[in-house]
Every structure is written in C-alpha cells, then in structure tokens.
Amino acid sequence: MVDNPDEAGVFARVASAVLINMGTPQAATVAAMHAAVEACAAAGTPWVLDPVAAGGLPWRTEIARTLVAEHAPAIIRGNASEIAGLAGGSGGRGVDSTDSPEAVLDIARALATEHGCVVAVSGPVDHLTDGDRLVRLANGHALMTQVTGVGCSSVP
C-alpha cells in the first residue's frame, strides 16, 4: 500500500511483512521497492516478491533480479514463466505464463536454494518449495484464469 520512496522504508520497518508486487513499476515505485527491501533487511522484516512479467519484459526482469540480490525475500511467488524468467530463462508473454509449474520445478528448487527462501509457483496446482521439500496445493479454479489480477491477490 506504500509505493512512495519517502515512506516505503519507514513503513517496512514497522510492518509485520512486506509484499513487493511489480505490477506497475515506475521510477518512483522502483525507488520505493529498493527502500522497502533495504528497510526489511535492517529490521528483519520478511518480504515477498511478486515478479510480475519477469522474463517477458527486460526492465522488470532486471529490477526483480536486483531486488533479490540486495536482500533475499522470504518468498518469491509467481507464475511458472515469471519464475523461469527471474532465474535467467526467457519468461512468458508479458504477464501470461507459457510454462506449467511442473516444467519449472527444478528451476524453482534451484532459485529457493540459491536465495534461502520459499518459491511459490502458481498454476492450476500451486507448487511451493524451499529447495528440498515440495508442497502442492490444488486450491485453484478454472475461473481464476479469466480474471486479471487474481494471482496477484493470492499470496501463499
């Protein structure tokens, strides 16, 4: 809810957790993301990265990779193509996934191990891994694919 670079760090220091959703990045909101990640690191606040369209759009991909490199999130959650794109793959068509969660499972495990976090890959069956363990959650519905933004509002 705080995308202002003057407030993001302050808010992240007092929040219980922070979600960084890259849905509509602008120069100021990217500065706020960096401030929030820095504050999370200083305060020990867990944060979640939703790397919207990573791999499909170069600028977003670089932002997401930089944020993760600055301070590892507690959770990275995205569709299969976003997870592949964040890890260096080609990504999907903008925000649409062209991969299945099963197809990127090894990538998700490697990303989780590399950053010491949980990677949640959304799809008809969500896959969550810490690099060693795997949990599959079949809580989706076919109608979820028909409404833009449903995935962004469902943080594991």
C-alpha positions in Angstrom: 0.0 0.0 0.0 3.0 2.3 0.3 4.7 2.9 -3.1 6.2 6.3 -2.2 10.0 6.2 -1.8 9.8 8.7 1.1 7.5 6.4 3.1 8.3 2.8 1.9 11.3 2.3 4.1 9.7 3.8 7.2 6.6 1.6 6.7 8.7 -1.6 6.0 10.5 -1.1 9.4 7.2 -1.3 11.3 5.3 -3.8 9.1 5.0 -7.5 10.0 5.7 -8.4 6.4 6.0 -6.6 3.1 4.7 -7.6 -0.4 6.5 -6.1 -3.3 4.3 -6.6 -6.4 5.9 -5.4 -9.6 2.6 -4.9 -11.4 3.0 -1.3 -12.5 6.6 -0.2 -11.9 7.6 3.5 -12.4 10.9 5.1 -11.5 9.5 6.3 -8.2 7.9 3.0 -7.3 11.1 1.1 -8.1 12.9 3.5 -5.7 10.3 2.7 -3.1 10.8 -1.0 -3.7 14.6 -0.7 -3.1 13.9 1.4 0.0 11.5 -1.2 1.4 13.9 -4.1 0.7 16.7 -2.2 2.5 14.5 -1.4 5.4 13.3 -5.1 5.6 16.9 -6.2 5.7 17.7 -3.8 8.5 14.6 -4.6 10.6 14.5 -8.3 9.9 11.1 -7.9 8.3 10.2 -10.8 5.9 9.2 -9.7 2.4 7.6 -11.4 -0.6 8.4 -10.7 -4.2 5.8 -11.0 -6.9 8.0 -10.6 -10.1 5.1 -9.7 -12.4 6.2 -10.3 -16.1 9.8 -11.1 -15.1 11.5 -12.7 -18.1 8.9 -11.3 -20.5 9.9 -7.7 -20.1 13.6 -6.8 -19.7 13.4 -3.8 -17.4 11.1 -5.6 -14.9 13.3 -8.6 -15.0 16.4 -6.6 -14.1 14.5 -4.9 -11.3 13.4 -8.2 -9.8 16.8 -9.7 -10.1 18.4 -6.7 -8.4 15.9 -6.7 -5.5 16.5 -10.4 -4.8 20.3 -9.8 -5.0 20.0 -6.9 -2.5 18.3 -9.0 0.2 16.7 -12.4 -0.2 13.0 -12.4 0.2 11.2 -14.9 2.4 9.0 -15.9 -0.6 9.2 -15.5 -4.3 5.7 -16.1 -5.8 4.9 -16.0 -9.5 3.6 -18.0 -12.4 5.9 -20.5 -14.0 7.2 -18.2 -16.7 8.0 -15.5 -14.2 9.9 -17.9 -12.0 11.8 -19.1 -15.1 12.5 -15.6 -16.2 13.7 -14.5 -12.8 16.2 -17.4 -12.9 17.5 -16.4 -16.3 15.1 -18.1 -18.6 13.0 -16.4 -21.3 9.8 -15.9 -19.4 6.3 -15.7 -20.8 4.2 -13.4 -22.9 4.1 -10.4 -20.6 2.2 -11.4 -17.5 0.9 -14.6 -19.1 2.6 -17.9 -18.3 3.7 -20.1 -21.2 5.0 -22.8 -18.8 3.5 -25.1 -16.3 4.5 -25.2 -12.7 5.8 -28.8 -13.3 8.0 -27.6 -16.1 9.9 -25.2 -13.9 10.1 -27.2 -10.7 13.8 -27.8 -10.9 14.3 -24.0 -11.6 12.1 -23.2 -8.6 14.1 -25.5 -6.4 17.4 -24.0 -7.5 16.1 -20.5 -7.0 14.9 -21.3 -3.5 18.2 -22.9 -2.6 20.3 -20.1 -4.0 18.4 -17.4 -2.1 17.4 -19.4 1.0 13.7 -18.7 0.5 10.5 -20.4 -0.5 9.5 -20.2 -4.1 5.8 -20.5 -4.9 4.8 -21.3 -8.5 1.2 -20.5 -9.2 -0.9 -22.6 -11.6 -3.8 -25.0 -11.7 -1.9 -26.7 -8.9 0.4 -24.4 -7.0 3.9 -25.7 -6.2 5.8 -24.4 -3.1 9.4 -25.4 -2.4 12.2 -24.4 -0.1 14.7 -26.3 -2.4 14.3 -29.6 -0.6 10.6 -30.0 0.2 7.7 -29.6 -2.1 4.1 -28.9 -1.3 1.4 -29.0 -4.0 -1.9 -27.1 -3.4 -4.9 -27.7 -5.6 -7.0 -24.8 -4.5 -7.4 -23.1 -7.8 -10.5 -22.8 -10.1 -10.7 -22.5 -13.8 -12.5 -19.1 -13.5 -9.3 -17.7 -11.9 -7.7 -17.6 -15.3 -10.5 -15.4 -16.6 -10.0 -12.5 -14.2 -6.8 -10.3 -14.4 -5.2 -9.8 -11.0 -6.5 -12.9 -9.2 -3.0 -14.3 -8.9 -1.6 -11.1 -7.6 -4.2 -11.1 -4.8 -3.5 -14.6 -3.7 -0.2 -14.7 -1.7 0.6 -18.1 -0.3 
